[in-house]
Amino acid sequence: MTAATPGRVRLVRGDARRLDGIADRTVALVVTSPPYPMIPMWDELFRRMGANDYRSMLTVLREAWAAAHRVLVDGGLLAVVIGDAVRRSDRGFRLWPNHAATLLDAEAVGFRPLPYLLWQKPTNRPNAFLGSGFLPPNAYVTLDCEFVLLFRKGELRRFPPHDPRRAASRLTRAERDRWFSQVWSDLRGARQTTAGRRTGAFPPALADRLVRMFSVEGDTVLDPFAGTGTTVWAAATAGRDAIGVEWDPVAFDQLTAAARRRGLSAP
C-alpha cells in the first residue's frame, strides 16, 4: 500500500469546552486523552478551569464532549483515552471511576456508546501493587489498564459505492484482527515528561491505530486536548487533515514549535 499524502494541520489556542472557530458537522473523528480527574498532576489545570472537586472536574469534560458532538459529522466517532484514579479523600482511600463517568456523560450529551478497548500498558514494575500483597485482605489491585472509550454520533456513517478514499484506507487482515480485539497489550506507555513538564501523552502507535480504524483518508480528525500533539501528527501522517486545540499557553507554544520542526503547516 502506498504512503498517504500528509494532511494539513491546524493548531488552535482555544477551549475544548467551546471549540470556537470549528464549524458544526465538519469533523469525522475526535481522538483525545483529556486531563484525568483526581490525578494530582492535573489538579492545577483543573483549578485554572474553575474545577476544584471531582464533580466540577467531570463537568469540564462533559462540556468538552458536548462541543465534540456539535462539530462531528453524522456518524462521526469519538475516541477517549482515559484512566481511573486512586486517591485518598476525607472518606479514605478509594477509586475515582473516570471511565464510568465519561460513559454516562458522553451518552447524556447525545453520543451512542460502543464496545470499548482496554489498553493494558506494559510496565517495568510488574509488582508495583498498593499495600502488602502477601497478607490478605488489605492490599489493592493495581491500575495497569486504561480505557479507550468509543462513541458514535447518530447512525452509521454512509459512503458512496466504491468510494476511493475508503478503499485507499483499507486495513490489512492482520491489522483488522489485532486492532479490533478488545484488549491491547502490545503498546508501551509514552514517557510522561517533556522539557521538565508532566504530560499525558500516549504512544504514537495508539493514535495511529485509532485514526486508521475510525476514519478514512481526507477526513478531518480533531484532538480538543492536543497536548504534545500525538493525535495531530498521527492523523496528518495517515493522510487526514488534523485540528489540535490546546488551552494551556505553554503547551500550545510547544505544539506550534513541534509543528514547525516537522515541516507541517500550522495556521
N, C-alpha and C positions, 0 to 999 in steps of 0.2 A: 504494500500500500504506500503511495507517495505521501510525503510530508505535506501537511496542510500549510497554506499561506497564512502567516501570522495575522491575527486580528488586530483591530485598533484598540487602544487603551485610553480610557477617560478617567481621570482621577478628580474627585470632588472633596473639598473640605466641607463636610456637612454632617447632619444629624440623621442617624439611622431611623429615628422615630418619625421623620418627616419625608426624607428623600426629596427635598426641594430640587427642582430642575430636571427630575426624571419623570417623563410623561406616563400616564396610565397605559397599561397593556403594551409595554414596549420591551419587556424583559422576558426571556424564555425560561431562565433558571437562576435561582438565588442559591449560592453556596456560601456558608458563613460559619464561623465559630465565634459566638459573642463572648463578652466577659461573663464568667461563671459566677452567679450569686453565691455569696458566703465563702468564696475563696479569698484569703487575705490580700493577695496581690492585686485584686480588682477593687478593694474597698474604696480607695481614694477616687478612682474613676467614677464609681457609682455615686459617691458623695458629691462630686462636681456636677453630676447629672441630677442632683436632687433626691437621691435614693439613700436612705440611711438604715434600712432594715430589709429583711428578706422580702416582705410583701412589696415594698416600693421598688426593690431591685427587679422583681418579676414584672412589675408594671412597666419599667423601662423596656424590657424585652418584648412584652406583649404589644406595646405601641410600635415597636420595630416590625413585628410580624404583621401588624395591620398595614403598615406602609408597604411592606413587601407584597402583600396581597393586592394592593392597589396597582403596583407597577407591573405585575406579572400578566402575561397573556393568558387567555382562557386555555386551560390545560397545562399551564406552566407549573414548574415544580420548585419547591423549597427544600433544601437540604441543610440541616442544622447539626453541626458537630458540637456536642455538649456533654459534660460530665457532671455527676452528682458531687456533693461536697460533704465532708465530715468536719464538724466544728462544735465546740462547746458553747452552749447558751446558758441563760440563767436557770434552765431546767436540766442542765447536764449535757454530756456528750451525745451527739445524735447525728443522723443522716439528714441532709437537706436535698430532697429529691428533684433536682433541676430538670431532669429529663421528663419526669411525670408532669410537672407543672407546665413545661413547654408543650407537651402533647395536648393538654387541656386548653391552654391559652391560644395556641395556633388554631385549634378547632373552633374556639369561641369567636375568632375574628373571621372565620369563613373557610378555612382550609379543611381538606379531607385527609385525615391521617392514613398513611400507607405502611406496609410492613417495613420495619426499620432494620438498620445494621448495627451490630456490636463490633466495635473496634477494640480488640484485645491487644493492648500495647505491650510488646516485649520489654522487659526491664532488666537492668543489670543487677537488681537487688531482689531476687525471687522470694526471699524470706522476710521482706520488709513489712511484716504484719504489725498490727497495733495491739500491744499488750503481749502477755505470755501465751504462746500457742501450745504449751505443754500442759498447763494446769487449767482444766475447764472450771468454770464456764465463762470467764470474763474477758477473753480476747475478742478482737473484732476482725471481720473479714476485710481484706484489702480491697481498695477500689483500683483494679487494674484494667477496667474496661471503660470506654467512653461510648456514647450513643451517636449514631448518625441517623437522626430523625428525618423522615421523608414525608412530604405533604404535597398534595395536588390542589390547584385552584380549579374547581369545577370538573368537567368531564375530560375524557382523554383528548389529547391534542390531535388534530387532524392534519393530514398531509395529502397533496395530490398524488395520484397513482404514479409510481416510478419516479418519485421526487429525487433529483440528482444529489441534493445536499444530504438527504438521508442515506442514500446509497454510499456516498463518499465517507460517511461517518460510521459505517458498519464495523462492528466488533468482530474479532476472531472468535472461534469456538472456545479456545482456552480462556480468553478474556471473559466471555459471557459466563462460562461455567464457574470460574473462580470469583468473579466480581459480584455475581448475583447470589452467592451463598451468604447466609446471614452473618456469619462470624468471620471477621477479618483478623488474622493473627500474624500476618507476614509484613506488616508495616511498622517500623520502629518510630517512636515519637520524635518530634523535632526538638532541637536544642532550644531551651526556654530563656535565653538571654541574648540581647542584641545591643551592642555598644553600651553595656552596663545597665540596660533596661530590661525588665522582665517582659516577656511576650507570651501570647497564647498560640504561637504558631503550630500548625500541624504539618506533616511532611508533604512535600510537593506531590508525591505519588498518590496520596489520598485525594487531593484536589483534582488531579488529572483523571483519576477513575470516575469521580462524581461528575465532572464536566462531560466526559465522553459517554458515560452511561445515560445521562439525562438531558442531553442537548445535541444539536446537530451543527455541522459547520455553517458559519454565517449567523448563528444565533447571537443574542446578547446575553451575557452572564454577569450577574451583579453580586458583589460582596458588600453589604452595608456596614460591616465591621472589618474594614480591609486590613488593618494592622500592618503586617510586614509584606502584604501583597501576594501571598501564596496562591490564592484563588485567581487573582488577576493575571499573574504570569502563566499559570496553567491554562487558563481559558484562551489567552492570546496565542500561546504556543500551539494549541489544538485547533486554531482557525476560527475561534469565536471572538466577537468583539467583547470587551470587558469594561465594566464600570466598577471602580473601587471608591467607596465612600468612607472617609475617616474623620472622626470628630476631634481627636487629640492633635493639637498643632505640631508637637514634636514628632509624633508618629507620621503625620501627613508629610512633613518636610523630608523625613527619611524615605517615605514611599516615593515621592517625586524624584528624589536623588537616585533611588534604585531604578526607576523607570528610565532615567537619562543614561545610566550605566548600561542598561540593557538595550539601548537604542530604540526604545518604544515611544511612539507618540503619546503624549500625556497632556492634552489641553485642559 
